[in-house]
Amino acid sequence: MIRKPFFWIASVVLIGLVGIAVPTTAAQTAKPSTPAAAAGARPRAKATTAKPPATKAAPKRSAPRSQSRATTPARARATANAREIANTILPRYKVDASGDLVPDLRAAAAIILNPETGEVLWEENSQSQRSIASITKVMTAVVFLESNPDPMQEVTIARGDVYQASTTKLRVNDRVTIDDLLHLLLIPSDNAAARAIARISPQGSTDFITRMNTKAVEMGLVSTRYADPSGLLSDNVSSAYDMARLIASASADERISSIMRTPEYTVHAAKRTFTFRSTNQLLGKGDFDIRAGKTGFITKAGYCLATLLQLPQGGQQVAVVVLGARSNAGRFLETQNLFSWLSNKASSIFATQTPVAAPQE
């Protein structure tokens, strides 16, 4: 008589313990999705099937983190550029070996040259050989115009001109004039235009580069080597000193300098019309008289700018070259700061200068 109640009581206790355990397990794993799960039916099966929703939700939580990781380099570059611009807006100066207050450069190399006398008015690393990017196109224009081409001659753009050209407004089979190509070359720094110019030159594409290097030797540009007519290749190298002399020499040809002073130009191709603006942000600024200028950028070169500027006092021209600036805005701000420093010292600097014999070409 004692065993029956014992088994009955034991059964009730066992059922009660199971009933307590099932809700606890379900609460620890996931919310019950069916009445059966709520009642504790098949707790192990329900505990196993409760995991997929958590797995599906994981990508939603990780997507913002993934996007954040993807944008981190861009944000870092933007932050670095903003810091560089902020630091460059206010000119920095230092005392040189002779005790004079001179610019404290942030770019890799720079120079202020008096092209009339050949005298270096200020420099830092001006003889260092560096990649020059699209400043290359100045020599491209110089060499091409040696043959006095007809500016109104029409040219059909070939596939090889635009292939991986990086920066171009041109398309295959566009028909444009030689004058259009020169404007595309020197205003928006169009790489396809540079290739087309070399291709249609009397030398042809390969020998055109040979002539660019020969011309550099004739001009006494001892640090200058060219590998292609556009500047896309990092093997296009020179120095700030050489590029100051080149921009001054090229500017003597009004066919080149007038284009470099043009802020905007429109091309009327056979089937379309397009307008482009100059990459030189100093154009149009009232406090700068730009006689000529060319920008350049590839990763190896950094941001570069070669300019010929005219001083407001007396009309003296100076070549200012900045190579390897760390931001797009930085190259223009560095040039502005160098020119402002020179303008403040112009009366004393140019009063004491004597002509220096230029190298034989």
N, C-alpha and C positions, 0 to 999 in steps of 0.2 A: 504493500500500500504506500510505502514511502517513495519507491522508485518512480511511479507515474508522475507525481507532482514535480519531482526533481527534473525529469526530462522535459516536462512542460515549461517549467521555470527557465531551464537552460535554453530552450528553444526561443522563448520570448526575449531573453537577454541577448542571444546571438543575433536575432532579427533586429533588435534595437541598436546594437553596435554597428551592424551593417548599414542600417538607415542613417546613423550619424556619420559614418565614414564616407558614404557616397556624396552627400552635399558638400562636405569639406573638400573632397578631391575635386569636384566639379568647380567649386569656387576658386580653387587654386589654379586651375588650368584655363577654363574659359566659361563664358556665360552659356547656359543650356539653350539650344536653339529649337528644341522640340519638347512637347509635353513629356515624352518618354524620358528624355534626358533630365528634365526637372524632377521626375519621380524617382530618378536613380537607376533606371533600367539600363543594363549593359554599360556600366560605368567606364570599363576599360576602352570599349569601342568608341564611346563618345569622347573620352579624354584624348584618344588618338586623332579623331576627325576634327577636333576643335583647333588643331594647330594650323591648317592651311590658311584661314583668314589672317592670322598673324603674319604668315609668310607672304601673302599677297599685299599686305599693308606695308611691308618693309621697303619696297621700291619707292612708295610715296614719301616715306620719311627720308630716304637716302637721296632722292632726286635733287632737292635744294642743295644738299651738301655737295653733290656731284657738280651742279651748276656753279656753285661757289668756287670749287676747285678749278673749274674750267676758266672762270673769269679772273682768278687771282693774278696770273701773269699780266693780263691787260690792265688790271687795277694798279699793279705794281709799276708798270711802265708809265701809266698816266700820273701816278703820284710822283715818280722820279722826274717826269717832264715838268710837272707843276713846280716842284722844288727847284729844278734847274732854272726855270723862267723867273721865279721869285728871286733867286740868288743873282741872276744876271741883270735884272732890271736896274738895280743899284750898282753903279760901277765900283769896282774895287781897284785900289792902287797900292803900290809898294815902292820902296826906295831901292834904286839900283846901285851898282857899285860906285858910281860917281856922285851919289847922293841926290839924284833927281827923282821926283815922284813920277812913276810910270804906270801904265795899265797892268793889272794883275789878271792875266788871261785864264779862262776856264777851258777853252778849246785846246786841241792838241798842238796847233801851230798857227801863227798869224804873222802878218807883216803890213807895214805902211811904207810904200815906196813912192818916191818922187820920180815919175817916168821921164821927166825932162832932163834931169841931171843923173839919174841912175842911183841916187843916194837913198840908202835905207834910213828912214826917219824913226822907225821903231820896229823891233822884231822879237819874236820868241819861237825858237825851233824852226826858223824859216828855211833852213837848208835841209831839213829832215825829209827823206823821201817817203811819201804816203800815197795810198789810193786816192784818186781825185774824182771818181764817179763821173757825173755828167758835165763837169767842167771840161771834160774831153771834147765835148761838142763845139767848143770854141775853135779848136784846131781843125775839126771836121769842116767847119764853115770856111776857115782860112784856106785850107787846101782845095776845097771844091771850087771856090771862087777864083782860084788861080787861072782856070781855063775860061773865065768870062762866059759862063753859060747864059743862054737866053732865058730870062726870068719867066717868060710867058710860055715856054715849052711845056707841053703836057706830059705827065708821067703816069703810067698805070701801076698801081701798087700790087706787088707780087706776094704770093703766100709766104715766101721766105722772109719778106720784110716784116711781117706781123707775127710770125711764129715765136711764141714765148718772148714777146717784146716788152712785157711787163707794163710799161706806160706808153699808150698810144691812143690816138683818136681815129686812126686809119683802119680801113677794112680792105680785104682782098678785092681787087678790081676797081677800087676807087680811082678816079681820074682827077689828078690835081696838077697844078703848075709847079715849076721849080721854085717860084717865089713863095708859093704856099708851103712847100717843103722846108724852106729856110725859116719861115715864120714858125712852123711846127717844131723845128729843131731847137730854136733859141728862146721861144716864149714858154710853151708848156713842157719843154725838154722831151719831145716825142722820140722814142727809141726806134720805131719803125721808119720815121722820117730820116734818121741818121743812116739806117741800113739802105734805104732807097737811094739816098744821095751818093753813098759809096758805090752802089751797084751801077748807077747810070753815069758815073764819072768816067773820064777818058781812061783811067787806070783800071777800072773794074774793082770789085770788092776787095780782093786780096792785095793787089798792088796799091790800092788806095791807102791801106794801113802802112805799107812800106813808105809811101810818100809822106805820111804824117810824121813818121819817125825821122825821115831825112830832113823834113822842114824844121823839126825840133833841133836837130844838130846845126842846121844853117843859122838858126836864131840864137844859138848858144845856150839852149835850155838843157844843161848837162844832166839834170836829175830826172828828165822826162822820158817816159817810154809809153808807147800806145799799143794796145792789143786788139781793140775793136773801135769802131767809129762812134759808138753810143755812150760808152762808159759803164756798161753793165758788168763788164769783167773787172775784177779787182786788180788785174795785172796792168791796168792803166794807172801809172804812177807819176808823181812829180813832187815838187816842193812848193811851198808858199811863195818863195822868191821867184821861181820860174813862172808860176801862174800869174803873179803880179806883172811880170814883164810881158807875158802873152796877152793878158786882157788889155793892157795899154797899147800894145802893137796892133792887135786885132781891131781896136776901136778907131784906129786911124782910117779904116775902111768904112765909109758911111753906110755901105750896104749891110754891114754887120751891126754897127753901133745903133743905127736907126731902128733896127728890129729889136735890139736889146732894150731900147727905151719905150717900146710899145707895150702898154699894159693889157691890151685885149685885141683879138683878131678873129675874123670870121672866114672860114673856108667854104667855098661853093663848089662841092664836088658834083659829078654828073647827076646823081640821083638824090643827094641830100646836102644839107647845110649844117655846119656846126661851128660853135663859137668857143673859144678857150681864153683863159686868162694867164698872165705871167706867173711863174713860180717865185719871182723876186718881189717879196712883200715890201721892199723899200720904195718901189715905184709908186708915184702918186703922193708921197709924203712931202708936205710943203717945205720941211726943213732940210731936205736932201735933194741935191741936183745930181741925179744919176746919169752919167754919160754912157755907161755900159755895165752889164752885170750878168752873171751866170751862176745858177745854183747847181748842186750835185748832192746825191745821196745814194749810197748802198751801205749795207751793214758794216763792211770792212772799212769804208772811208769815213763813216759818220756824216754829219751834216756840214756841207761846205758851201762857201760863197766867195766868188771873185767879183770885185766891183771896181769901176773907175768913177770917182766922185770929184765934184768940183767945189772948192771952198768958196764960201760966200764973200770972203775978203780977198779981193784981187783976182779971182777967177783961176787960182792955181789948181791944177788937177793932181790927184793922188790915187794910186792903186791900193786898195785895201783887200786883203785876202784872209779868210778865216777857214781853216781846215780842221775837221774832226770835232766840231761842236757836238754836244750831247743831246740836243733837241732841235727841232725845226725852228722854233722861235729863238733858240739860243744863238744861232748863227747870225740872225739879223740884229739881235740886241748887242752881241759882241761887236759887230761892225759899227753900229750906232755909237757905242761907247768909245771905240777907237777913234772914230771920226770926230766926236765931240771933244775928246782929249786933244786931238791935233788942232782943232779949230781954236781952242783956247790958247794954244802955244804958237799959232801960225806966224804971228808978227815977228817973234824972236827966231823961230826956226828958219823961215825962208829968207830972212835978212842976212843970214850968215852962210848960206849955201854957195858952193861953187860947182860948176858942171863937172861931171865924171864921165870919162870916155866910155861909150857903150861898146860891148863886145862886137867884133866884126861878124856880120851875117854871111 
